[in-house]
């Protein structure tokens, strides 16, 4: 081969390589949009201390979840799931196991009530700048596993007047990546009972369930339920909030995001 031919070949390869690099850079920074897959997504809440029964989910049929003590009949409990380490209903604080019964990695199945909707979009999937989104949860779908307790919860939440809980995502901060897992703080606004407050939720995202699985949670003082969000009926029901037994109220999501198609 002549030196000129080799020079042309090398130049051609460099041009192709440069083109690939440029295209990959464009792809990394391209607009991306995901939508929540409602059949594999859930939301939850949990009180601290949980008093062996104060937690709820929108996906009670999942085998990784169990209702608390005093539950209604008819539940099939996974024998591998042990009750929380409590002495009866004594107020023992536990802010580590939030939620008590998380879905394991690889344990996502399309069996959830379609209670969680939403989407997330970003113009930059390399540094995750400019991320925006909204997640909505049907309040009526949250269940504790005890029928009368659930009726009371939905009455307090006034779900006919305020059917949904909303979280609007404004940005991601403190973004880090380890292997295929992204961790960050999701900064945005919580709308609960018609009241909007700023919140920052710790989130993790990783491939699972046929999409991008996102775990997020945040908490606030339990007293804010009546003082900030206006759940005034809590004042008259003699619950643990009035006696200051309830300290913290945690809320969270475990959702699977899938790439939006042209029609979505």
Secondary structure, DSSP 8 states (H G I E B T S, - for coil): --HHHHHHHHHHHHHHHHHHHHHHHHHHHS-EEEEE-GGG-EEEEEEES-TTT-EEES-TTSTT----TT--TT----TT----S-STT------SSSSTT---TT---S-S-S-EEEEEEES-TTT--S-EEEEEEEGGG-B-S-HHHHHHHHHHHTTTTS-EEEEEEEEEEEEEEETTEEEEEEEEEEEETTEEEEEEEEEEEEEETTEEEEEEEEEEETTHHHHTS--GGGGGTT-TTTTT---EEEEEEEEEEEE--TT-
